[in-house]
Amino acid sequence: MADTPKKNAPKQMSIELPEDIADGTYSNLAIISHSTSEFVIDFVRMVPNVPKAKVKSRIILTPQHAKRLMRALIDNVKKFEDQHGKIDEPSMPNFPPMNFTPKAQA
């Protein structure tokens, strides 16, 4: 009998990671805002003694995907701490005031 593909076999997806993205972008601050239809996460790099910071990347998510991302981060932090020990959280640095309260809606 010849091998036949299973009807309910999971489909595999191929994900390409271009070289320019594979290097990653360092961020030490994330600013999260939302509207009724989306979450916006701006990843920022702040440099000591420099009063101006730049957004290095902006990711826009649906509310459902933002919740899945939150769960995935919680799960991964737990797995990291189980393997490497508790992540130390020093007191928060003195960031300049953030006057970032967008109220955009699509």
C-alpha positions as CSV (number, residue, x, y, z in Angstrom):
1,M,0.0,0.0,0.0
2,A,1.4,3.4,-1.0
3,D,2.0,6.1,1.5
4,T,-0.8,8.7,1.4
5,P,-0.8,12.0,3.2
6,K,-2.9,12.1,6.3
7,K,-6.0,14.2,5.9
8,N,-5.5,16.0,9.2
9,A,-1.7,16.3,9.1
10,P,-0.6,19.8,10.2
11,K,0.5,22.1,7.5
12,Q,4.0,23.4,7.8
13,M,4.9,27.0,7.1
14,S,8.3,28.2,6.0
15,I,9.5,31.5,7.5
16,E,12.3,33.4,5.9
17,L,14.6,35.5,8.0
18,P,16.4,38.1,5.8
19,E,20.0,38.9,6.8
20,D,19.3,42.6,7.6
21,I,16.5,41.5,10.1
22,A,18.5,38.6,11.5
23,D,21.0,40.9,13.2
24,G,18.2,42.3,15.3
25,T,17.7,45.8,16.8
26,Y,18.6,46.6,20.4
27,S,15.9,48.3,22.4
28,N,15.9,49.2,26.1
29,L,12.4,50.8,26.3
30,A,9.1,49.8,24.8
31,I,6.1,52.2,24.7
32,I,2.8,50.5,24.2
33,S,-0.4,52.3,23.2
34,H,-3.7,51.1,21.8
35,S,-6.8,52.1,20.0
36,T,-10.1,50.2,19.7
37,S,-8.7,48.0,16.9
38,E,-4.9,47.8,17.4
39,F,-2.0,47.8,19.7
40,V,1.2,49.7,18.8
41,I,4.5,48.8,20.4
42,D,7.3,51.3,19.8
43,F,10.8,49.9,20.6
44,V,13.1,52.7,21.6
45,R,16.9,52.9,22.3
46,M,17.7,55.3,25.0
47,V,21.4,56.3,25.5
48,P,22.7,57.7,28.8
49,N,23.1,61.5,29.0
50,V,21.4,62.0,25.6
51,P,18.0,63.8,26.1
52,K,16.6,62.5,22.8
53,A,15.7,58.9,22.0
54,K,14.8,57.3,18.7
55,V,12.1,54.7,18.0
56,K,14.0,51.9,16.3
57,S,11.0,49.7,15.4
58,R,7.2,49.9,15.5
59,I,5.1,46.8,15.6
60,I,1.3,47.0,15.1
61,L,-0.9,44.1,16.3
62,T,-4.5,43.2,16.5
63,P,-5.8,43.0,20.1
64,Q,-6.0,39.2,19.8
65,H,-2.4,38.9,18.6
66,A,-1.3,41.2,21.4
67,K,-2.9,38.9,23.9
68,R,-1.2,35.9,22.3
69,L,2.2,37.7,22.4
70,M,1.6,38.5,26.1
71,R,1.0,34.9,26.9
72,A,4.0,33.8,24.9
73,L,6.3,36.3,26.7
74,I,5.0,35.1,30.1
75,D,5.6,31.5,29.2
76,N,9.1,32.2,27.9
77,V,10.1,34.3,30.9
78,K,9.0,31.5,33.2
79,K,11.0,28.9,31.1
80,F,14.0,31.2,31.2
81,E,13.8,31.7,35.0
82,D,13.3,27.9,35.5
83,Q,16.5,27.3,33.6
84,H,18.7,30.3,34.6
85,G,17.2,31.6,37.9
86,K,15.1,34.6,38.7
87,I,15.6,37.7,36.6
88,D,16.8,40.6,38.7
89,E,14.6,43.7,38.4
90,P,16.6,46.7,39.7
91,S,14.7,49.9,40.5
92,M,13.4,51.7,37.4
93,P,15.8,54.4,36.0
94,N,14.7,58.0,36.0
95,F,13.3,58.3,32.5
96,P,12.3,61.7,31.2
97,P,8.5,62.3,31.2
98,M,6.7,60.6,28.4
99,N,4.0,62.8,26.8
100,F,2.9,60.0,24.5
101,T,-0.8,59.4,24.7
102,P,-2.1,58.9,21.1
103,K,-5.8,58.5,20.7
104,A,-5.7,57.5,17.1
105,Q,-8.5,55.4,15.6
106,A,-8.8,53.8,12.2
